[in-house]
C-alpha cells in the first residue's frame, strides 16, 4: 500500500458532461430563436462550487423567477423520492 490516501467516496463527477453541453446548446438555440426571454439558473462547478444568477426577463421579474425555481425544487424533490425519474 502506498502513502497516498484516497477519499472514501466521490460526491461529484469532475469529468466533462456531454449531457450538460447538449442541454446548454439546446437552450441557446431556443434563445437565438427568441423563444427564451430570461433564465434563472444554478450551475455546479468542480470542487463543490456553484453559480446562481438570473438574466433577461428572469432578472427583471424576480417573483416569477422564484416561482420557476420553486417548480424546479418540486421536480428535484420528486426525483429524490423516486417519483420523477
C-alpha positions as CSV (number, residue, x, y, z in Angstrom):
1,X,0.0,0.0,0.0
2,X,1.3,3.4,-0.9
3,X,1.2,6.5,1.3
4,X,-1.3,8.2,-1.0
5,X,-4.7,8.5,0.7
6,X,-7.8,8.5,-1.5
7,X,-11.2,9.9,-0.4
8,X,-13.7,7.2,0.7
9,X,-16.2,8.3,-2.0
10,X,-16.6,11.0,-4.7
11,X,-19.7,13.2,-4.4
12,X,-19.4,14.9,-7.8
13,X,-18.1,13.6,-11.1
14,X,-15.5,16.1,-12.4
15,X,-15.5,14.9,-16.0
16,X,-16.8,16.9,-18.9
17,X,-20.6,16.4,-19.1
18,X,-21.8,16.0,-22.6
19,X,-25.3,16.0,-21.4
20,X,-24.8,19.5,-19.8
21,X,-23.2,20.7,-23.1
22,X,-26.1,19.5,-25.1
23,X,-28.6,21.0,-22.7
24,X,-26.9,24.4,-22.9
25,X,-26.8,24.2,-26.7
26,X,-30.5,23.5,-26.8
27,X,-31.2,26.4,-24.5
28,X,-29.0,28.7,-26.6
29,X,-30.8,27.6,-29.8
30,X,-34.2,28.4,-28.3
31,X,-32.8,31.7,-27.1
32,X,-31.4,32.7,-30.5
33,X,-34.9,32.0,-32.0
34,X,-36.4,34.4,-29.5
35,X,-38.3,31.8,-27.5
36,X,-36.3,32.2,-24.3
37,X,-36.7,35.7,-22.8
38,X,-34.9,35.1,-19.4
39,X,-33.2,32.5,-17.3
40,X,-32.7,31.8,-13.6
41,X,-30.1,29.2,-13.1
42,X,-27.8,27.3,-10.8
43,X,-24.7,25.6,-12.2
44,X,-22.5,23.1,-10.4
45,X,-18.7,23.7,-10.6
46,X,-15.8,21.5,-9.8
47,X,-14.5,21.5,-6.3
48,X,-18.1,21.7,-5.0
49,X,-18.6,25.3,-6.1
50,X,-21.7,26.7,-7.8
51,X,-23.0,29.7,-9.6
52,X,-26.5,31.1,-9.2
53,X,-27.8,34.0,-11.3
54,X,-30.6,35.5,-13.4
55,X,-30.6,37.2,-16.8
56,X,-33.1,38.9,-19.0
57,X,-36.8,38.9,-18.0
58,X,-36.0,36.5,-15.2
59,X,-33.8,39.2,-13.7
60,X,-36.5,41.9,-14.1
61,X,-39.2,39.7,-12.7
62,X,-37.9,38.2,-9.5
63,X,-41.3,36.9,-8.3
64,X,-41.9,35.0,-11.4
65,X,-38.3,33.6,-11.3
66,X,-38.8,32.4,-7.7
67,X,-41.9,30.6,-8.8
68,X,-39.9,28.9,-11.6
69,X,-37.2,27.9,-9.2
70,X,-39.8,26.5,-6.8
71,X,-41.2,24.4,-9.6
72,X,-37.6,23.1,-10.1
73,X,-37.3,22.4,-6.4
74,X,-40.5,20.4,-6.6
75,X,-39.2,18.4,-9.5
76,X,-35.9,17.7,-7.8
77,X,-37.7,16.7,-4.6
78,X,-39.8,14.2,-6.6
79,X,-36.6,12.7,-8.1
80,X,-35.2,12.3,-4.6
81,X,-38.4,10.4,-3.6
82,X,-38.1,8.3,-6.7
83,X,-41.3,9.7,-8.2
84,X,-39.9,11.7,-11.2
85,X,-37.1,9.8,-12.7
